[in-house]
Amino acid sequence: MPENKIKVTTATGRPMLHWVGKKPLDYVKGFPTQLVEVFDPLSQRSLRAEGKAISYNELKDNWHNLLFHGDNKEVLATLLELGFRRKIDLIYIDPPFKSGADYVRKVELRGLKNLGRIEEDEASILQQTMYFDIWNNDTYLQFMYERLMLLKELLAEMGSIYVHLDWHVGHYVKLLMDEVFGSDGFRNEIVWQKLSTPKAQTLGFGNIHDVILWYSKSNEPKFKEIRLAHKEEYLKKMYRFVEPDTGRRYRLHDFTQKGQGEPRKFGNKILKPPPGKHWIWSQEKIDEGLKKGLIVFSNTGMPQIKRYLDEVEGHRLSDLWTDIKPIGSVATERLFFETQKPEALLERIIKTSSSEDDIILDCFIGSGTTARVAQKLGRRWIGCDINKGAIHLTSRELQKIISEQIKNKETKYPTFSIYKVNDYDLQLLKTEAIELAVQHIGIQRTRTDRFFDGYLGKNLVKIIDFNHPLTLLDLQLLQDELKKRPDEDRDITIVCLGKELAVDSWIDEWNKKHPVNKIKVIELKTDKKYGSFLIHKPAEAKVKIERRDTKAIIEIQDFISPTIIERLNIDNKLFKVKIPDFRSMIDCVLIDTNYNDSTFHIIFSDVPERKNDLVSGKYEIEVPKDKTKVAVKIIDMLGEEVLFAEEL
Ligand SMILES: C[S@@+](CC[C@H](N)C(=O)[O-])C[C@H]1O[C@@H](n2cnc3c(N)ncnc32)[C@H](O)[C@@H]1O
């Protein structure tokens, strides 16, 4: 076995679900990581090894939180390589469901509502697709299976994993969890009521709940019970009595329980429990209760226990969670991320299944809810997402939280680093890319064929979702489909963004054996003729940076993002009229006063609090006395970045 291969434990639990192309992960390999940004407002630079992700051993006593931009399969494998095996105390994931819907983050340009220029204008809302959520069952199951196997390797012995799902795939994933974590590892299926009333639908009962599966490795994972306050009506009904001298409200509780029991002494009376019952307190407890006035006698002489309202702990939380509301349209925590989960939900999970300083992992971080809550609760965290917009959003919100915590001296973990694993710059284009590919290559779309997407000349065309490379599983599905169509004699063109290595030899072999149905691949990433449309014009900025003694005076003089203009679908000339202040396009500005050309250390960040506020665009910042490079990173509303650096 080559050295850099990491063994993954075989899943042996029962039952086992089968799907086309099921293949356990035997070995994985870590990937190169590139440190792209560090948020380190207290300048604890010594904590970092420049350029590469730090291993668990290096980090454990000098922790900084980690945010990875990349496919989580590769990120989880990399974490294993970095020594995180069994080091993660709690995992929460909220993977994309096979819902058939595209998840969209609505991006609004800043300040336009205030200016009142294009109010009500739909065009100011850019629909940026965050990820493409349409997968076929088999690929989805294989996708989840691989991630779950890796997560199990990372989970600590006393740790827990929570997987957030809904009716689409909840039942399949439970079987995967049984297989990977063993059915002994099952702790709860939590039903979270996410809506109070169903959305309008034509038929059937409206769905208003999600399912959260909780599994653990050990039978006694960390668990801190949560008690919920009783409803006021219940308390009013139950705690009807008031003690005249103290004013304390109390209720009377039955003194017996089912079973057989002995008579006990209640002062100078000896009382037998009723038939089939026993007294719930021991003789010592009864004697003490009588002394403290906690036992009273009913008219029939039956003892009863007094329970005071001010000592009520609340009721034990069940697996039906109806008290946590989703992020509504006016919620202050709303980040305009379609699948954003409420912080209260994560708070409950994190408080129940972890302690302070524990490491919490979410490898489908989305808008960063898990990281935000972990940070607020004094836990350490690791996040990951394949989408640059999600990484940017998570980073931006965490910066706000940490800055506030530093002001109030409230955190032990004021630093986080962003690493990139492989190259995912193309993510921004994901869903549009398929449409673009169709137009650009000249594919004639067909909507009637269940499997093929259209024709190119005489060839049948299959487009592989751009969220994964062409794999052997895709080819197997193609082969299965062709078996069902014995009369099909056309050749096949597969359009994909990239392809796995093993694919080429499979296709060569296939083409040798098949006089018809020959396969040709258009790989857009490398294709000179067709791939050119993937190159998009980057945003541009005009920035003035000057030294005045020990300060840098920075002014952003202009900014333009061709992608935003294109998506707003407005003419270049009209653009200036509709969006008079270029700062509307800027989401935030980050500044590094000692830039080393590779890693960006965020020394200052201008992240407007509210969505209608603009960045300032003008800054005066203390810089080192000696020669230094000041870098300004401008991130636009689509998460695209422009870097501008000047030696002072
Ligand atoms: C349902 S959202 C998570 C929402 C999150 N819980 C929140 O509160 O904002 C799922 C996220 O998983 C990400 N994702 C999908 N496939 C991924 C992959 N292979 N690796 C990493 N992230 C992925 C998507 O980009 C998306 O942001």
The ligand as a Tripos MOL2 file, in Angstrom:
@<TRIPOS>MOLECULE
LIG
   27    29     1     0     0
SMALL
NO_CHARGES

@<TRIPOS>ATOM
      1 C1        -28.4620   22.4700    2.9490 C.3       1 LIG1
      2 S1        -27.0440   23.4440    2.7470 S.3       1 LIG1
      3 C2        -26.4610   23.6550    4.3830 C.3       1 LIG1
      4 C3        -27.1560   24.7760    5.0930 C.3       1 LIG1
      5 C4        -26.5900   25.0600    6.4640 C.3       1 LIG1
      6 N1        -26.9410   24.0310    7.4170 N.3       1 LIG1
      7 C5        -27.0300   26.4130    6.9700 C.2       1 LIG1
      8 O1        -27.6100   26.5040    8.0560 O.co2     1 LIG1
      9 O2        -26.8000   27.3900    6.2790 O.co2     1 LIG1
     10 C6        -25.9050   22.3180    2.0550 C.3       1 LIG1
     11 C7        -24.5480   22.8810    1.6980 C.3       1 LIG1
     12 O3        -23.7240   21.8050    1.2930 O.3       1 LIG1
     13 C8        -22.8310   22.2640    0.3010 C.3       1 LIG1
     14 N2        -22.3250   21.1140   -0.4450 N.ar      1 LIG1
     15 C9        -22.9760   20.3520   -1.3490 C.ar      1 LIG1
     16 N3        -22.1690   19.3780   -1.8060 N.ar      1 LIG1
     17 C10       -20.9790   19.5280   -1.1660 C.ar      1 LIG1
     18 C11       -19.7380   18.8400   -1.2200 C.ar      1 LIG1
     19 N4        -19.5600   17.7930   -1.9830 N.pl3     1 LIG1
     20 N5        -18.7300   19.2780   -0.4240 N.ar      1 LIG1
     21 C12       -18.8890   20.3480    0.3880 C.ar      1 LIG1
     22 N6        -20.0450   21.0440    0.4630 N.ar      1 LIG1
     23 C13       -21.0770   20.6360   -0.3000 C.ar      1 LIG1
     24 C14       -23.6550   23.2170   -0.5260 C.3       1 LIG1
     25 O4        -22.8260   24.1210   -1.2330 O.3       1 LIG1
     26 C15       -24.5170   23.8830    0.5490 C.3       1 LIG1
     27 O5        -23.9330   25.0910    0.9780 O.3       1 LIG1
@<TRIPOS>BOND
     1     1     2 1
     2     2     3 1
     3     2    10 1
     4     3     4 1
     5     4     5 1
     6     5     6 1
     7     5     7 1
     8     7     8 2
     9     7     9 1
    10    10    11 1
    11    11    12 1
    12    11    26 1
    13    12    13 1
    14    13    14 1
    15    13    24 1
    16    14    15 ar
    17    14    23 ar
    18    15    16 ar
    19    16    17 ar
    20    17    18 ar
    21    17    23 ar
    22    18    19 1
    23    18    20 ar
    24    20    21 ar
    25    21    22 ar
    26    22    23 ar
    27    24    25 1
    28    24    26 1
    29    26    27 1
@<TRIPOS>SUBSTRUCTURE
     1 LIG1         1 GROUP 0 **** ****
